[in-house]
Amino acid sequence: MRTKAIFISTAAILGTASVALSNTDTRTVTDKRSSIEIDQFEADAQKSFYRIDINDDDKIDIEEFAAQTLVHAELARFNGYVTLETDEITYIPLSNRPQYELSLSERTRITTLARREFYEYAGDDGEMSFYEWTSYKLADVRQHDRDRDSRIEGDELTDYARQVARLRHSGV
């Protein structure tokens, strides 16, 4: 039952991601000189909440959370970049694009760690509200802002992309 829910969530998120990416007219590709303000990551978190909430109950459950974590890791590895959606789509490239699919053990590791992360930010009800999701995403991004200047830039961007792709040794 749980596996079926993950597959359904994964399929829905993949479909949404492919539609979102195929309909973009404005694209920005970051490089080592680029910087992205923290508020852009907040805007991305707010927009992504409604795509991840597959059943439209205004909450993210553990299955939706684990599925989006796995899908984002797979898309980042497949495409060689992480996307950030604000008023435009920003592409944050991985420093070294992995040339392989996720193995079963990697999928298991990613979903297991995602479930653990989920319960750190989910309320007592075992679900993430819009506010809890945004708080989680901002805390995740802020750990990469090593110089605390409210911008993610250079190696911080690379480390952020590696973390989304769930590549080990992301620097955080």
Residue pairs with C-beta under 8 A, 6 or more apart in sequence:
2 63
5 63
6 63
6 66
6 67
6 70
6 111
8 54
9 54
9 63
9 64
9 66
9 67
9 68
10 67
10 70
10 71
12 54
13 51
13 52
13 54
13 67
13 68
13 71
14 71
14 75
16 51
17 51
17 71
17 75
20 51
20 85
20 89
21 83
21 89
24 88
24 89
26 87
26 88
26 89
27 88
27 89
27 90
27 91
28 88
28 89
28 90
28 91
29 81
29 90
29 91
29 93
30 36
30 90
30 91
30 92
30 93
30 157
31 93
32 154
32 155
32 157
32 158
33 153
33 154
34 153
34 157
35 151
35 152
35 153
35 154
35 157
36 84
36 90
36 92
36 151
36 152
36 153
36 157
37 150
37 151
38 138
38 141
38 142
38 145
38 150
38 151
38 152
39 150
40 84
40 86
40 90
41 84
41 137
41 138
41 141
41 152
42 134
42 137
42 138
43 85
43 86
43 87
44 84
44 85
44 86
44 137
45 133
45 134
45 136
45 137
45 138
46 130
46 134
47 85
47 86
48 68
48 85
48 137
49 60
49 130
49 133
49 134
52 60
52 64
52 65
52 68
52 133
53 59
53 60
53 64
54 64
54 67
55 61
55 64
58 129
58 130
59 125
59 127
59 128
59 129
60 68
60 127
60 128
60 133
61 126
61 127
61 128
62 115
62 118
62 119
62 122
62 126
65 114
65 115
65 117
65 118
65 128
66 111
66 114
66 115
66 118
69 110
69 111
69 113
69 114
69 117
69 166
70 102
70 107
70 110
70 111
70 114
72 82
72 164
72 165
73 102
73 110
73 164
73 165
73 166
74 101
74 102
75 83
76 82
76 94
76 161
76 164
76 165
77 94
77 97
77 98
77 100
77 101
77 102
77 165
77 167
78 101
80 93
80 94
80 97
81 91
81 92
81 93
81 94
81 161
82 91
82 92
82 94
82 160
82 161
82 164
82 165
83 89
83 90
83 91
83 92
84 90
84 91
84 92
92 157
92 160
92 161
93 161
94 158
94 161
94 162
94 165
94 167
95 158
95 161
95 162
98 165
98 167
102 110
106 166
109 166
110 166
113 166
117 136
118 128
119 126
120 136
121 128
121 132
121 133
121 135
121 136
121 139
122 128
122 132
123 129
123 132
128 136
140 163
141 152
141 160
143 172
144 152
144 156
144 157
144 159
144 160
144 163
144 171
144 172
145 151
145 152
145 156
146 156
147 156
152 160
155 171
158 171
159 170
159 171
159 172
160 170
162 169
162 170
162 171
163 170
163 172
